[in-house]
Amino acid sequence: MTSEACLTILLDMKTATVREVQHNLKGVLRQIADGETVEVTRSRRVVAWITPPRARKPKRFTMPNFLERMRREYPHRPISDKQAADMMEYMRGQR
């Protein structure tokens, strides 16, 4: 994290005591959901930072290319699409 990003977080940070968090958790969670970082203190000492979760990129599933894999595994023997499909069907039938 760059120093500018740290400074931005510190300037935007809200502070709450442990007691305030216990008694007003709904309000604190609302601030966090709005993108705020909340600094939690006990006896004027920082004990925690509660931050919103990072956005996750959805994982995309791509179907493996079985024909290409078979051609790599058996380079000495040309394999057609029909042969590959028959081999896959045969292998699945053995399970």
N, C-alpha and C positions, 0 to 999 in steps of 0.2 A: 504494500500500500504506500502510495506516495505521501510526502509530508503535506501536500495540499489537500489530499483526500482526508487525512487524519485531522487537519485543521477544520475542514468543513464539517466532519462528524462532531468534533468537539464544540463547534459553535452552534450546531443545530441540536445538540443533545439536551434532553430534558432530564431533570434530576428529581428523584423521589426517594423518600426514606422507606425502609423495610415496612414500617407501620402503614404508610400511605399505600404501598403496593398491596399489603394484606387487606386493607379496608376498601380499596378502590381498584381492585384487579381489573374489573370490566373497563374502567376508564383508561387505565395504563395499557391494556391490550388494544384498545381503540387507537391510542396514539401510535403504538407499534405497528398496527395494521396500516396506518396512514404513512408509514415510512420513517417514523421517528426512532431514534435510539434513546433508550431510557437508562440513565445511570442510577443504580440503586445504592444508597448509602446506609450505613449503620454507625451511629456515633460520629458522624461527619467523615467517615472513611468509606471509600468506594469498595463495595463487596461484590458488585456484579454490573454488567452491562447487558441489557436485553435489547437485541436487535431484530429487525424483521428478517425473515428467511431470504436467502438469495434465490433469484429466479432460476429455475432449472429448465434446460432445454429438453423437450420430449425426445426420448430415444426413438429412432426410426429403425424399424426392422426391414432388412433387405433379404430377400430370398437368395440363398446360395445358388450359384450357377453350377449345377451338378454335371452338366455336359462338359463344361470347360475343365472341371476338376478331373473327370474321367480321362479327358484327352491329355491332361498333364500326367496322370498316373500311368497311363498306357500309351506313351508316345510312339511306340513301335507298331501300334495297331490302330488303323483309322476306325473311329466309332461314329456311326450315324445317329441321328436323333432317335430313330425308331429303335435301334439297338440299345441306346442308353435308357429309353423309356422302358423297354422290356426288362433290362437288368434291374432297374429300380423297382419295378413291379415284382420281380422275382425275389429280390432282397426283402422287400416289405412283407411278402407272403411267408417268409421263413420265421418271422418273429413270433 
